[in-house]
Amino acid sequence: MSLRDPPYEPPTVSELQEFLLADRQPTGHVNQVWPNLFIGNEVAARDKPSLHSLGITHIVNAAHRPPDADAGLGSHLYVKTGPRFYRDMKVDYYGVEADDAIGFILSPFFYPTARYIRAALGMGGRVFVHCLMGVSRSATLVLAYLMIVEGLRLQEAVAAVRPHRDICPNPGFLMQLRSLDMSLERERRRRRQAQTL
């Protein structure tokens, strides 16, 4: 690709949604979507024997709720596990307090979570990323990891995960992933320009 090529433009949110909603296949409670990286739902998160049999060493709960949080309105949208829930297992727990809402800003969690997943996989671990349904919050964080660490563009990341699990991040999350995609692309372009100087 030369520097005179038109700038990369990621797919629009509606194009991404169209792709995600086409030919949907039902998926189970947990699916491996990348080597040693799994996405799943609350059922899988609470099924310790299954997690043990999958060899899970690290858990990212994208629907984390602190134990002292108000148990009122909306508390059913979180998965109340945490380090104490897994204390009888040899797993490392990482909680992300995220709402599955179009207006929720999930992007501040992209880089810290990607670093956590990269470190876990780098030490030979197996990482399970989940939220309530394993469709929006957890999928968004895994897509961000694939873009930040594995160098995939957004469309490539979606295409890598989609054959293994039915995912559908909400439109607000897709917009934030698009912004990440453009930011990473600008960074790649800067690096290429620096190499030609």
Residue pairs with C-beta under 8 A, 6 or more apart in sequence:
1 192
3 189
3 192
3 193
3 196
7 185
7 189
8 153
8 182
8 185
10 153
10 154
10 155
10 178
10 181
10 182
10 185
11 19
11 154
11 155
11 178
12 178
13 171
13 174
13 175
13 178
16 154
16 155
16 158
16 174
16 178
17 168
17 171
17 174
19 155
19 158
19 162
20 158
20 162
20 167
20 168
20 169
21 168
24 166
25 166
26 166
27 164
27 165
27 166
29 40
29 41
29 43
29 44
29 47
29 50
29 134
30 38
30 39
30 40
30 41
30 44
30 50
30 54
30 128
30 130
30 134
31 38
31 39
31 40
31 164
31 165
32 38
32 164
33 39
33 142
33 160
33 161
33 164
33 165
34 142
34 146
34 150
34 160
34 161
35 121
36 121
36 125
36 126
36 127
37 117
37 121
37 126
37 127
37 129
37 142
37 145
38 54
38 56
38 126
38 127
38 128
38 129
39 128
39 129
39 130
39 134
39 138
39 139
39 142
39 161
39 165
39 167
40 128
40 129
40 130
40 134
40 138
41 130
41 131
41 132
41 133
41 134
41 135
42 63
42 79
42 130
42 131
42 132
42 133
44 50
44 51
44 128
44 130
44 134
45 51
45 59
45 61
45 79
45 81
45 128
45 130
46 79
46 81
48 86
48 88
48 89
51 59
51 89
51 91
51 128
52 89
54 126
54 128
55 126
56 91
56 126
56 127
56 128
57 90
57 91
57 92
57 120
57 125
57 126
57 127
58 91
58 92
58 93
58 94
58 116
58 117
58 120
58 125
58 126
58 127
58 128
59 81
59 86
59 91
59 92
59 93
59 94
59 127
59 128
59 129
59 130
60 94
60 95
60 96
60 113
60 116
60 117
60 127
60 128
60 129
60 130
60 138
60 141
61 79
61 81
61 82
61 93
61 94
61 95
61 96
61 130
61 131
62 96
62 98
62 129
62 130
62 131
62 137
62 138
62 140
62 141
63 77
63 78
63 79
63 96
63 98
63 100
63 130
63 131
63 132
63 137
63 138
64 78
64 79
64 81
64 82
64 95
64 96
64 97
64 98
65 75
65 78
65 79
65 80
65 97
66 95
66 97
67 80
67 82
67 84
69 75
69 78
74 99
77 99
77 100
77 132
78 132
79 130
79 131
79 132
81 93
82 93
82 95
83 93
86 93
92 120
92 125
94 113
94 116
96 109
96 113
96 137
96 141
98 104
98 106
98 109
98 131
98 137
100 131
100 132
100 136
100 137
100 170
101 170
101 172
102 170
102 171
102 172
103 172
104 172
104 173
105 176
106 137
106 140
106 141
106 172
106 173
106 176
107 176
107 179
107 180
109 141
110 141
110 144
110 148
110 176
110 180
111 148
113 141
113 144
113 145
114 141
114 144
114 145
114 148
114 149
117 127
117 129
117 142
117 145
117 149
118 145
118 149
120 127
121 127
129 138
129 141
129 142
130 138
131 137
131 138
134 165
134 167
135 166
135 167
135 168
135 169
136 167
136 168
136 169
136 170
136 173
137 169
137 173
139 161
139 165
139 167
139 168
139 169
140 169
140 173
140 176
140 177
142 161
143 154
143 157
143 158
143 161
143 167
143 169
143 177
144 177
144 180
146 152
146 156
146 157
146 160
146 161
147 153
147 154
147 157
147 177
147 180
147 181
147 184
148 180
148 184
150 157
152 160
153 181
153 184
153 185
154 177
154 178
154 180
154 181
158 167
161 167
169 177
